[in-house]
Amino acid sequence: MQDQFKQFYEKKFDIKYYEFEKCEFSVDPSEDVSELDAYSQERQTEEIIKCASSFSYFCTKYVKILHPINGLIPFILYKYQRRVIKEYDDYRFNIISKFRQGGLTTVTILWGLWRCLFKLDQQIMVLSKTDREAIGSGEIINRAVNNLPSWMNPKNKDKWNDHHKEFSETGGNLFFYTPQAARGRALTYLIIDEAAFVPKMEEHWKAMYPTISTGGRCIVISTVNGLGNWYQETYYNAKEKKNKFNIIDLDYWEHPEYNNKNWVKDQKAQLGTKGWLQEVMRSFLGSGETYINSEKIGHLDKKTRDNFPVRKLFSKWNNKGDKTELSNEDWERGAMWVWKEPVDGHEYILGADCAEGVGDDGDSSCFQIIDSATLEQVAEFYSNLIPPHLFAQVINEVGIYYNTALVAIENMAPGGAVISNLQNELHYENLFYDEKKRSTPKAGIVTNRTTRPILLEALQHRILNDTLTVNSPRFVTELKTFIYSAQRKRAEAQKGKHDDAIMAMSVALHVRDTIMRGVPIGAEMPGEITSVFKSPNYEEIRKEIQDGSSVDWIGGDDDNDPILDPTGKDVLPGVVFDVKRKNDKILREFGW
């Protein structure tokens, strides 16, 4: 390539390469660039060589950009922009986390123009979220080229349109498309703009990577957009050295015009807290509309990211291209992950959400197994390939293995088929029956507009109070894209995402809470069950009520003495003693 570079310049400008290496690249802004048209061929050659050797010189001297207030102005690079360009040269893969209006898209696109003007055979594609944005990126090139002196302008513009700019003299091409158009091209550079906002970016990346697999380079530019998208996962994996991307973090105070208190105050006022965190502070946890607090999700993500199960089962049903596979490439694959084997004497609950088993375009059949006493997730099955009748067989065998666990299944569509198999063919003996308001109990749990929020509240309550031990990164991945939709007034997965693991866990927790409501008041319970009363949230609520009150309603003293009932017996905190219970007289005869 270096020899081609020398030959190109010696032939084009009739100048020896050693003279090119001795050129000085200082910029004189006072010099009128338009007057160079009248300069000698030698002077033009000297300027082209300077531009070819310094992107910064080229921008300052010849490139014009459109300022929203001042109109066309010279494009003088800031220090952080020069740093970015250097890292583009130093690393094959780069991912940028940027603040809004930092000019990174502009500087990157103009850098692509510079390469096509002064380097040989550059094939550069800029991918945008929509076709309109792709055309807008191309307009940056049009404006810059139209303001170049005539002797620097591309001579042949036969292939020069909204989506394709050809540079026939150097063999370069600039393409501006949406991700669907990236297939089948061999690229020098792939530039992905606002990657966090591109729908189905995970699928697009699988299709795009072959275009640069033979030595091409990739630049990913974006502001953050919450958790659970390809950009966030790629950024986090880069931090943990799990991929080849070099991280370029850019903070707003690196921009000279933004590094002042007035600008910060104005931005906070206009954007609000969430907008400030997302658009300026680059906070993944501060953006998005997740149903579970994003900070809590971040904690769970860190805890489970390398949480290797003790073993994996059912590799034939493992989802293809499962991005939540753990980082150890030699680790076996499997649809079922086991973190703890069954313990004699422990009771387990298996909550299941069923799907049709149609593959990548469908939902996954999932079950979660929790220890009823400790509320720890001990196993998980997750597959979009397994059909309902085989899913029923897996549930039957795994349920028996976990001490004949109580099996609760969402009784909707394919869930009905699974329940029918467990009842009539496999004769599983410990199915959960919903007895509420029914003369004949029905196996499983029906989810509808009324019951769904109740199921999800059981999950939200346990996660926020830290009383559920989560082990699965697949489960956390779903939490990242499980949002509250203001339009539909409900919690649901983002478009194109799934909530199968979430619903399975919600079913298991709801059933567990239903069972515990049947425990008589005052009965002795294990410490794990009463741990909610020791959680930081619960303590904060009690303290808020107690502070400033003349009534010591909490009972107990600073030594955390137990609360006493009127008879002097130790009971659970918060128990109401004069509650009217069904069959109260009979219960009292047995001392309950």
FIRO-77480 format. One line per 2 residues: number of its first residue (from 1); for each residue x, y negated, z negated of C-alpha. Coordinates in steps of 0.02 Angstrom, whole numbers, padded with zeros to 5 digits. Layout:
NUM) X:Y:Z ~ ... .
This chain:
1) 00000:00000:00000 ~ 00142:-00120:-00040 .
3) 00219:-00088:00132 ~ 00050:-00120:00215 .
5) 00037:-00281:00116 ~ 00207:-00341:00178 .
7) 00173:-00294:00359 ~ 00005:-00380:00357 .
9) 00073:-00547:00300 ~ 00228:-00540:00410 .
11) 00120:-00506:00563 ~ -00022:-00625:00523 .
13) 00081:-00776:00469 ~ 00249:-00743:00551 .
15) 00336:-00761:00382 ~ 00456:-00643:00295 .
17) 00393:-00561:00136 ~ 00542:-00619:00032 .
19) 00489:-00799:00066 ~ 00314:-00756:00004 .
21) 00388:-00691:-00159 ~ 00479:-00857:-00189 .
23) 00324:-00967:-00166 ~ 00272:-01076:-00313 .
25) 00091:-01078:-00365 ~ 00064:-01241:-00458 .
27) -00103:-01324:-00422 ~ -00119:-01508:-00379 .
29) -00305:-01547:-00404 ~ -00282:-01722:-00331 .
31) -00239:-01651:-00160 ~ -00384:-01659:-00037 .
33) -00409:-01481:00022 ~ -00498:-01537:00181 .
35) -00340:-01624:00241 ~ -00254:-01456:00252 .
37) -00350:-01426:00414 ~ -00234:-01552:00493 .
39) -00079:-01474:00416 ~ 00041:-01372:00515 .
41) 00025:-01184:00531 ~ 00170:-01172:00410 .
43) 00077:-01268:00275 ~ -00081:-01166:00298 .
45) 00021:-01007:00288 ~ 00099:-01067:00126 .
47) -00071:-01102:00051 ~ -00141:-00933:00102 .
49) 00007:-00847:00022 ~ -00018:-00944:-00139 .
51) -00202:-00897:-00140 ~ -00162:-00714:-00104 .
53) -00047:-00709:-00255 ~ -00155:-00802:-00379 .
55) -00343:-00785:-00399 ~ -00340:-00931:-00521 .
57) -00253:-01042:-00391 ~ -00379:-00991:-00258 .
59) -00528:-01033:-00370 ~ -00461:-01200:-00432 .
61) -00407:-01261:-00262 ~ -00535:-01194:-00141 .
63) -00690:-01120:-00225 ~ -00846:-01220:-00262 .
65) -00986:-01163:-00377 ~ -01156:-01239:-00410 .
67) -01172:-01324:-00580 ~ -01353:-01350:-00637 .
69) -01319:-01533:-00678 ~ -01163:-01586:-00584 .
71) -01196:-01495:-00421 ~ -01048:-01422:-00325 .
73) -00890:-01422:-00431 ~ -00719:-01337:-00419 .
75) -00717:-01168:-00504 ~ -00583:-01188:-00638 .
77) -00563:-01029:-00740 ~ -00572:-01031:-00928 .
79) -00442:-00938:-01029 ~ -00560:-00792:-01070 .
81) -00605:-00774:-00885 ~ -00421:-00761:-00839 .
83) -00402:-00628:-00974 ~ -00546:-00529:-00898 .
85) -00467:-00533:-00724 ~ -00303:-00470:-00795 .
87) -00391:-00323:-00876 ~ -00478:-00284:-00711 .
89) -00304:-00260:-00638 ~ -00236:-00163:-00786 .
91) -00376:-00035:-00810 ~ -00472:00075:-00691 .
93) -00635:00072:-00791 ~ -00693:-00085:-00884 .
95) -00852:-00119:-00983 ~ -00891:-00298:-01036 .
97) -00997:-00350:-01184 ~ -01033:-00534:-01153 .
99) -01131:-00683:-01217 ~ -01260:-00764:-01104 .
101) -01208:-00893:-00975 ~ -01025:-00850:-00987 .
103) -00999:-00848:-00798 ~ -00941:-00667:-00797 .
105) -01051:-00612:-00652 ~ -00995:-00763:-00550 .
107) -00810:-00741:-00586 ~ -00818:-00554:-00548 .
109) -00909:-00577:-00383 ~ -00788:-00715:-00328 .
111) -00644:-00602:-00378 ~ -00719:-00474:-00258 .
113) -00722:-00609:-00122 ~ -00540:-00649:-00157 .
115) -00490:-00467:-00140 ~ -00583:-00449:00026 .
117) -00501:-00608:00094 ~ -00322:-00568:00044 .
119) -00308:-00379:00015 ~ -00323:-00240:00141 .
121) -00469:-00120:00157 ~ -00565:-00170:00001 .
123) -00736:-00087:-00012 ~ -00830:-00172:-00154 .
125) -01011:-00144:-00205 ~ -01107:-00254:-00327 .
127) -01261:-00169:-00401 ~ -01403:-00270:-00477 .
129) -01565:-00223:-00565 ~ -01678:-00285:-00423 .
131) -01658:-00325:-00239 ~ -01694:-00507:-00276 .
133) -01550:-00514:-00399 ~ -01437:-00424:-00274 .
135) -01475:-00555:-00141 ~ -01442:-00691:-00272 .
137) -01269:-00618:-00304 ~ -01234:-00624:-00118 .
139) -01281:-00808:-00115 ~ -01132:-00843:-00230 .
141) -01020:-00777:-00091 ~ -01111:-00877:00044 .
143) -01091:-01040:-00052 ~ -00906:-01010:-00087 .
145) -00866:-00960:00094 ~ -00962:-01107:00167 .
147) -00852:-01226:00067 ~ -00686:-01146:00115 .
149) -00578:-01237:00243 ~ -00604:-01174:00419 .
151) -00432:-01093:00431 ~ -00469:-00986:00278 .
153) -00647:-00938:00327 ~ -00683:-00761:00389 .
155) -00677:-00774:00579 ~ -00801:-00638:00628 .
157) -00971:-00643:00543 ~ -01065:-00520:00652 .
159) -01102:-00415:00497 ~ -01146:-00550:00373 .
161) -01318:-00538:00293 ~ -01405:-00532:00124 .
163) -01335:-00360:00081 ~ -01173:-00343:00178 .
165) -01025:-00461:00203 ~ -00890:-00394:00321 .
167) -00712:-00461:00328 ~ -00648:-00394:00493 .
169) -00472:-00467:00480 ~ -00432:-00372:00321 .
171) -00551:-00225:00343 ~ -00644:-00275:00184 .
173) -00830:-00258:00145 ~ -00940:-00329:00007 .
175) -01107:-00243:-00026 ~ -01250:-00308:-00133 .
177) -01382:-00178:-00174 ~ -01486:-00096:-00310 .
179) -01421:00069:-00385 ~ -01520:00178:-00265 .
181) -01407:00119:-00121 ~ -01242:00172:-00200 .
183) -01247:00353:-00139 ~ -01132:00413:-00002 .
185) -01004:00271:00003 ~ -00819:00280:-00040 .
187) -00783:00123:-00143 ~ -00630:00030:-00203 .
189) -00730:-00058:-00339 ~ -00904:-00026:-00408 .
191) -00974:-00176:-00504 ~ -01132:-00148:-00606 .
193) -01216:-00308:-00663 ~ -01328:-00314:-00819 .
195) -01315:-00125:-00837 ~ -01413:-00122:-01001 .
197) -01569:-00180:-00908 ~ -01561:-00058:-00760 .
199) -01699:00075:-00776 ~ -01641:00257:-00774 .
201) -01459:00204:-00773 ~ -01406:00375:-00837 .
203) -01471:00456:-00677 ~ -01398:00319:-00567 .
205) -01226:00341:-00644 ~ -01224:00526:-00602 .
207) -01259:00479:-00421 ~ -01137:00333:-00416 .
209) -00985:00410:-00498 ~ -00937:00516:-00345 .
211) -00917:00353:-00246 ~ -00765:00308:-00352 .
213) -00707:00482:-00404 ~ -00561:00483:-00281 .
215) -00474:00334:-00360 ~ -00602:00195:-00355 .
217) -00629:00079:-00502 ~ -00782:00025:-00600 .
219) -00831:-00136:-00689 ~ -00986:-00139:-00800 .
221) -01053:-00310:-00851 ~ -01200:-00339:-00969 .
223) -01275:-00424:-01117 ~ -01342:-00300:-01245 .
225) -01519:-00233:-01241 ~ -01550:-00133:-01398 .
227) -01507:00048:-01428 ~ -01529:00207:-01328 .
229) -01483:00149:-01152 ~ -01337:00205:-01043 .
231) -01242:00043:-01071 ~ -01249:00057:-01260 .
233) -01200:00241:-01259 ~ -01055:00208:-01140 .
235) -00994:00062:-01246 ~ -01001:00163:-01408 .
237) -00915:00312:-01328 ~ -00779:00196:-01262 .
239) -00751:00133:-01439 ~ -00729:00311:-01498 .
241) -00613:00353:-01350 ~ -00737:00478:-01279 .
243) -00731:00408:-01103 ~ -00610:00312:-00991 .
245) -00686:00138:-01009 ~ -00585:-00007:-01075 .
247) -00691:-00124:-01182 ~ -00685:-00312:-01151 .
249) -00775:-00404:-01291 ~ -00815:-00587:-01259 .
251) -00875:-00704:-01397 ~ -00965:-00868:-01369 .
253) -00833:-00972:-01460 ~ -00708:-00929:-01323 .
255) -00808:-01044:-01208 ~ -00748:-01224:-01239 .
257) -00922:-01299:-01213 ~ -01007:-01177:-01333 .
259) -00883:-01186:-01477 ~ -00974:-01320:-01576 .
261) -01106:-01328:-01713 ~ -01233:-01424:-01610 .
263) -01236:-01293:-01472 ~ -01254:-01153:-01599 .
265) -01396:-01243:-01688 ~ -01488:-01276:-01525 .
267) -01469:-01095:-01465 ~ -01534:-01024:-01629 .
269) -01684:-01139:-01623 ~ -01726:-01096:-01443 .
271) -01690:-00909:-01444 ~ -01747:-00860:-01619 .
273) -01658:-00733:-01728 ~ -01679:-00583:-01613 .
275) -01634:-00682:-01456 ~ -01480:-00756:-01540 .
277) -01417:-00585:-01594 ~ -01446:-00509:-01422 .
279) -01401:-00648:-01302 ~ -01258:-00730:-01398 .
281) -01193:-00620:-01539 ~ -01191:-00459:-01435 .
283) -01276:-00360:-01573 ~ -01347:-00192:-01519 .
285) -01431:-00172:-01688 ~ -01508:-00345:-01684 .
287) -01596:-00323:-01518 ~ -01738:-00212:-01461 .
289) -01908:-00173:-01539 ~ -01873:-00005:-01620 .
291) -02007:00071:-01732 ~ -01876:00113:-01863 .
293) -01764:-00028:-01923 ~ -01619:-00039:-01800 .
295) -01491:-00056:-01940 ~ -01554:00108:-02013 .
297) -01542:00189:-01841 ~ -01362:00127:-01827 .
299) -01321:00210:-01993 ~ -01401:00374:-01938 .
301) -01311:00366:-01770 ~ -01143:00347:-01855 .
303) -01182:00488:-01977 ~ -01241:00614:-01846 .
305) -01130:00569:-01697 ~ -01003:00707:-01735 .
307) -01112:00813:-01847 ~ -01072:00984:-01777 .
309) -01202:01120:-01811 ~ -01138:01283:-01884 .
311) -01199:01369:-01725 ~ -01304:01348:-01568 .
313) -01430:01470:-01494 ~ -01529:01494:-01333 .
315) -01404:01421:-01211 ~ -01516:01472:-01063 .
317) -01645:01344:-01119 ~ -01521:01201:-01145 .
319) -01574:01042:-01054 ~ -01465:01006:-00903 .
321) -01350:00856:-00923 ~ -01396:00835:-01105 .
323) -01308:00671:-01148 ~ -01321:00707:-01334 .
325) -01201:00854:-01323 ~ -01067:00828:-01453 .
327) -00895:00768:-01405 ~ -00804:00935:-01416 .
329) -00802:00995:-01235 ~ -00764:01173:-01287 .
331) -00916:01184:-01401 ~ -01049:01305:-01343 .
333) -01213:01240:-01276 ~ -01383:01286:-01343 .
335) -01563:01226:-01357 ~ -01569:01269:-01543 .
337) -01447:01189:-01665 ~ -01426:01259:-01841 .
339) -01348:01157:-01980 ~ -01399:01267:-02128 .
341) -01446:01449:-02134 ~ -01601:01501:-02234 .
343) -01577:01518:-02422 ~ -01670:01650:-02523 .
345) -01809:01572:-02625 ~ -01819:01413:-02521 .
347) -01977:01367:-02428 ~ -01964:01294:-02253 .
349) -02083:01201:-02139 ~ -02073:01211:-01950 .
351) -02156:01067:-01857 ~ -02176:01086:-01669 .
353) -02220:00978:-01519 ~ -02253:01078:-01361 .
355) -02229:01041:-01176 ~ -02256:01129:-01009 .
357) -02071:01173:-00979 ~ -02059:01096:-00805 .
359) -01880:01030:-00817 ~ -01805:00856:-00802 .
361) -01967:00767:-00755 ~ -02063:00831:-00906 .
363) -02064:00821:-01095 ~ -01970:00943:-01205 .
365) -02038:01077:-01318 ~ -01963:01042:-01487 .
367) -01973:01105:-01664 ~ -01893:01038:-01822 .
369) -01863:01143:-01977 ~ -01849:01056:-02145 .
371) -01818:01122:-02320 ~ -01980:01087:-02412 .
373) -01894:01042:-02576 ~ -01739:00948:-02520 .
375) -01812:00869:-02362 ~ -01658:00911:-02260 .
377) -01665:00948:-02074 ~ -01589:01121:-02063 .
379) -01624:01168:-01881 ~ -01692:01098:-01718 .
381) -01746:01169:-01550 ~ -01757:01053:-01399 .
383) -01788:01108:-01219 ~ -01883:01046:-01067 .
385) -01858:01214:-00979 ~ -01944:01341:-01091 .
387) -02126:01386:-01048 ~ -02258:01390:-01188 .
389) -02274:01579:-01203 ~ -02086:01599:-01229 .
391) -02083:01448:-01346 ~ -02212:01540:-01453 .
393) -02098:01693:-01461 ~ -01950:01586:-01515 .
395) -02055:01502:-01650 ~ -02114:01672:-01712 .
397) -01939:01744:-01732 ~ -01859:01586:-01801 .
399) -02005:01560:-01921 ~ -01983:01736:-01990 .
401) -01794:01708:-02003 ~ -01823:01553:-02109 .
403) -01915:01648:-02246 ~ -02077:01653:-02145 .
405) -02083:01464:-02135 ~ -02249:01372:-02132 .
407) -02275:01335:-01947 ~ -02371:01176:-01900 .
409) -02399:01142:-01715 ~ -02474:00991:-01629 .
411) -02633:01069:-01560 ~ -02645:00976:-01394 .
413) -02635:01047:-01216 ~ -02485:01169:-01213 .
415) -02485:01169:-01403 ~ -02652:01261:-01399 .
417) -02575:01398:-01292 ~ -02429:01417:-01413 .
419) -02546:01430:-01562 ~ -02654:01558:-01471 .
421) -02500:01664:-01438 ~ -02444:01654:-01619 .
423) -02617:01701:-01683 ~ -02677:01833:-01562 .
425) -02521:01915:-01491 ~ -02382:01887:-01615 .
427) -02493:01883:-01771 ~ -02384:01757:-01863 .
429) -02442:01757:-02043 ~ -02401:01581:-02104 .
431) -02483:01456:-01988 ~ -02542:01287:-02052 .
433) -02730:01260:-02042 ~ -02808:01088:-02045 .
435) -02953:01103:-02166 ~ -02999:00920:-02176 .
437) -03183:00887:-02140 ~ -03204:01056:-02056 .
439) -03315:01200:-02106 ~ -03198:01317:-02011 .
441) -03012:01274:-02030 ~ -02920:01251:-01866 .
443) -02740:01303:-01837 ~ -02619:01162:-01802 .
445) -02636:00973:-01804 ~ -02735:00871:-01680 .
447) -02654:00706:-01636 ~ -02765:00565:-01579 .
449) -02782:00378:-01598 ~ -02826:00398:-01782 .
451) -02706:00534:-01839 ~ -02551:00484:-01739 .
453) -02510:00330:-01846 ~ -02530:00436:-02002 .
455) -02405:00565:-01938 ~ -02280:00431:-01889 .
457) -02297:00341:-02056 ~ -02240:00500:-02144 .
459) -02079:00491:-02041 ~ -02053:00304:-02058 .
461) -02079:00312:-02246 ~ -01950:00450:-02271 .
463) -01816:00372:-02161 ~ -01831:00198:-02234 .
465) -01825:00266:-02412 ~ -01676:00380:-02373 .
467) -01770:00534:-02432 ~ -01751:00630:-02269 .
469) -01581:00703:-02226 ~ -01560:00693:-02037 .
471) -01427:00799:-01952 ~ -01471:00792:-01767 .
473) -01399:00665:-01644 ~ -01536:00717:-01521 .
475) -01667:00659:-01645 ~ -01574:00494:-01672 .
477) -01561:00468:-01484 ~ -01751:00469:-01474 .
479) -01765:00348:-01620 ~ -01661:00221:-01521 .
481) -01793:00210:-01385 ~ -01948:00233:-01493 .
483) -02028:00061:-01501 ~ -02185:-00028:-01556 .
485) -02277:-00087:-01401 ~ -02365:-00252:-01432 .
487) -02467:-00228:-01273 ~ -02534:-00055:-01318 .
489) -02535:-00087:-01505 ~ -02448:00078:-01544 .
491) -02279:00155:-01574 ~ -02216:00252:-01424 .
493) -02062:00298:-01322 ~ -01997:00172:-01197 .
495) -02046:00203:-01017 ~ -01945:00349:-00950 .
497) -01894:00407:-01126 ~ -01962:00543:-01241 .
499) -02026:00563:-01419 ~ -02038:00753:-01434 .
501) -01912:00770:-01577 ~ -01995:00624:-01667 .
503) -02169:00698:-01658 ~ -02108:00870:-01712 .
505) -02023:00794:-01864 ~ -02177:00688:-01903 .
507) -02287:00844:-01901 ~ -02170:00936:-02019 .
509) -02162:00791:-02142 ~ -02349:00759:-02137 .
511) -02385:00942:-02175 ~ -02260:00941:-02316 .
513) -02342:00785:-02391 ~ -02514:00865:-02371 .
515) -02458:01017:-02468 ~ -02381:00913:-02607 .
517) -02543:00815:-02629 ~ -02621:00978:-02686 .
519) -02499:00994:-02833 ~ -02593:00960:-02997 .
521) -02559:00794:-03084 ~ -02425:00807:-03216 .
523) -02355:00971:-03151 ~ -02168:00996:-03160 .
525) -02083:00958:-02994 ~ -01903:00971:-02933 .
527) -01798:00814:-02937 ~ -01788:00805:-02748 .
529) -01976:00779:-02736 ~ -01977:00633:-02858 .
531) -01823:00552:-02780 ~ -01933:00422:-02693 .
533) -01957:00339:-02863 ~ -01769:00317:-02876 .
535) -01744:00244:-02702 ~ -01676:00066:-02684 .
537) -01836:00007:-02598 ~ -01946:00073:-02736 .
539) -01836:-00001:-02872 ~ -01838:-00169:-02781 .
541) -02028:-00170:-02776 ~ -02042:-00129:-02961 .
543) -01915:-00263:-03006 ~ -02005:-00394:-02901 .
545) -02168:-00363:-02995 ~ -02087:-00353:-03167 .
547) -01980:-00511:-03154 ~ -02069:-00655:-03240 .
549) -02209:-00546:-03305 ~ -02257:-00546:-03490 .
551) -02319:-00367:-03477 ~ -02194:-00225:-03480 .
553) -02302:-00120:-03363 ~ -02158:-00010:-03308 .
555) -02144:00072:-03478 ~ -01969:00134:-03522 .
557) -01824:00022:-03569 ~ -01654:-00022:-03502 .
559) -01599:00157:-03535 ~ -01726:00220:-03407 .
561) -01833:00306:-03538 ~ -01970:00413:-03459 .
563) -02146:00345:-03444 ~ -02267:00421:-03567 .
565) -02451:00463:-03547 ~ -02576:00435:-03690 .
567) -02541:00608:-03758 ~ -02354:00578:-03765 .
569) -02307:00700:-03625 ~ -02177:00655:-03495 .
571) -02255:00628:-03324 ~ -02209:00558:-03157 .
573) -02196:00368:-03141 ~ -02346:00286:-03062 .
575) -02472:00424:-03109 ~ -02650:00365:-03146 .
577) -02722:00462:-03294 ~ -02909:00429:-03286 .
579) -02925:00483:-03104 ~ -03081:00584:-03061 .
581) -03023:00750:-02993 ~ -03120:00883:-02899 .
583) -03155:01029:-03019 ~ -03076:00923:-03157 .
585) -03157:01023:-03298 ~ -03088:01189:-03236 .
587) -02915:01114:-03209 ~ -02911:01050:-03388 .
589) -02953:01223:-03454 ~ -02792:01285:-03375 .
591) -02695:01141:-03452 ~ -02682:01039:-03289 .
